[in-house]
Amino acid sequence: MDEKIQLIYADLGDVWLHTETLISQLQQRGYSWEESYQAVSDAVKSGELVGSSGNDGFYRLNS
């Protein structure tokens, strides 16, 4: 599991977050846009994050 992603959800709780929010949260923690985008993309591909049933860009941790 990606520690960067875990820290966001540790801070915000088990909520649905849009990909833009996830990227923004990582950027606020000092990561570049590219690093942030890659971390979110990798978390989605690995199944660490699961998408909402509406396929609207919202994700939460796969628990």
Backbone bond lengths (Angstrom), bond angles and torsions (degrees), N, CA, C in turn:
res aa  C-N    CA-C-N  psi(-1)  N-CA   C-N-CA  omega(-1)  CA-C   N-CA-C  phi
1 M - - - 1.451 - - 1.527 110.00 -
2 D 1.299 114.86 142.42 1.459 121.25 -179.28 1.526 109.46 -77.20
3 E 1.315 115.58 118.15 1.465 120.62 -177.67 1.525 112.11 -60.95
4 K 1.326 117.03 -35.05 1.468 120.58 -179.90 1.529 110.51 -60.45
5 I 1.312 115.79 -44.85 1.467 120.96 -179.55 1.530 109.74 -67.88
6 Q 1.328 116.57 -42.40 1.465 121.28 179.36 1.524 111.40 -57.15
7 L 1.337 116.75 -41.37 1.464 120.73 -178.00 1.523 112.00 -65.01
8 I 1.318 116.97 -36.72 1.468 119.91 177.81 1.521 110.00 -61.26
9 Y 1.330 116.32 -48.71 1.460 119.59 -178.29 1.520 111.70 -71.27
10 A 1.332 118.25 -28.22 1.466 120.69 174.58 1.525 109.75 -64.24
11 D 1.322 116.22 -38.51 1.469 120.95 179.47 1.525 112.35 -74.39
12 L 1.322 117.57 -40.07 1.466 121.39 -171.42 1.522 114.42 -100.43
13 G 1.318 118.19 -14.82 1.452 121.23 -179.69 1.522 112.04 93.81
14 D 1.327 115.16 -178.86 1.464 122.03 -178.23 1.523 108.88 -83.93
15 V 1.322 114.94 81.27 1.462 121.13 -176.80 1.526 109.42 -126.46
16 W 1.328 115.34 162.84 1.460 120.65 173.17 1.521 107.57 -82.14
17 L 1.331 117.45 126.88 1.457 122.03 179.13 1.520 109.62 -124.07
18 H 1.317 116.17 138.58 1.457 120.94 177.54 1.524 108.97 -74.25
19 T 1.319 116.52 151.50 1.466 120.08 -179.56 1.523 111.66 -56.31
20 E 1.323 117.81 -37.07 1.468 120.50 178.51 1.527 111.15 -62.81
21 T 1.331 116.62 -37.67 1.464 121.07 178.12 1.521 110.38 -67.44
22 L 1.324 116.72 -42.67 1.466 120.25 178.49 1.525 110.92 -60.90
23 I 1.319 116.58 -46.04 1.466 120.96 179.51 1.526 109.91 -62.79
24 S 1.316 117.04 -43.55 1.463 121.60 179.43 1.528 111.40 -62.37
25 Q 1.320 116.62 -41.75 1.466 120.58 178.77 1.528 110.97 -62.21
26 L 1.322 116.88 -40.27 1.466 120.32 177.99 1.523 110.90 -67.20
27 Q 1.316 116.88 -39.81 1.463 120.17 178.60 1.532 110.66 -63.78
28 Q 1.319 117.18 -36.94 1.465 120.68 177.35 1.523 111.55 -65.37
29 R 1.329 116.03 -21.95 1.464 121.00 178.13 1.531 111.69 -91.61
30 G 1.335 116.62 7.43 1.454 120.87 172.99 1.515 116.68 100.42
31 Y 1.330 117.76 3.92 1.460 120.37 178.90 1.526 109.81 -87.46
32 S 1.316 116.17 148.63 1.464 120.23 177.14 1.529 109.45 -70.53
33 W 1.341 115.61 166.44 1.458 119.13 177.59 1.526 110.01 -59.73
34 E 1.329 117.02 -42.70 1.461 121.45 -178.61 1.526 111.35 -62.42
35 E 1.333 117.19 -45.68 1.466 120.90 178.56 1.528 110.47 -63.03
36 S 1.310 116.04 -41.31 1.463 121.10 -179.09 1.523 111.20 -65.07
37 Y 1.324 116.00 -47.75 1.461 120.91 178.89 1.529 110.39 -59.36
38 Q 1.323 116.49 -44.54 1.463 120.65 -178.52 1.525 111.28 -64.47
39 A 1.329 117.36 -40.79 1.467 121.01 179.23 1.525 110.83 -62.38
40 V 1.328 117.05 -43.78 1.465 120.87 179.38 1.526 110.01 -67.17
41 S 1.313 117.07 -45.21 1.462 121.52 179.28 1.526 111.05 -59.66
42 D 1.318 116.92 -45.16 1.465 121.25 179.55 1.528 111.21 -63.88
43 A 1.335 117.05 -39.14 1.464 120.82 179.96 1.526 111.25 -66.04
44 V 1.321 117.08 -36.34 1.465 120.87 177.38 1.527 109.72 -68.88
45 K 1.328 116.89 -47.37 1.470 121.31 -178.36 1.521 112.26 -62.31
46 S 1.334 116.96 -35.87 1.462 120.89 -177.54 1.523 112.75 -79.37
47 G 1.330 116.81 -13.10 1.457 120.37 -177.73 1.514 112.90 90.17
48 E 1.326 117.12 2.02 1.467 120.90 177.35 1.530 110.51 -63.24
49 L 1.331 115.96 -35.65 1.457 121.91 175.21 1.518 108.81 -111.66
50 V 1.321 116.13 138.15 1.464 120.90 177.04 1.521 108.96 -115.03
51 G 1.324 115.54 141.31 1.456 121.23 -178.49 1.510 112.48 -83.83
52 S 1.310 115.06 156.95 1.463 120.45 176.55 1.528 109.21 -70.09
53 S 1.309 115.74 160.31 1.467 119.94 -178.27 1.522 111.96 -67.13
54 G 1.327 117.63 -18.14 1.459 121.16 179.93 1.511 113.45 -82.59
55 N 1.342 117.30 -2.55 1.467 122.03 -179.29 1.531 110.68 48.38
56 D 1.347 115.09 50.21 1.460 121.44 -173.42 1.529 113.81 -113.35
57 G 1.323 116.64 14.49 1.457 119.81 177.50 1.513 114.40 90.63
58 F 1.330 117.56 4.84 1.456 121.08 178.23 1.526 109.81 -97.23
59 Y 1.338 115.29 137.58 1.461 121.81 -177.71 1.518 110.40 -136.09
60 R 1.330 114.59 157.99 1.459 121.16 170.91 1.518 107.75 -143.83
61 L 1.327 115.49 168.54 1.456 119.32 -179.60 1.518 110.21 -64.46
62 N 1.303 116.34 141.34 1.456 122.78 176.05 1.519 106.82 -81.99
63 S 1.327 115.80 106.74 1.468 118.93 -175.78 1.498 113.05 -105.09
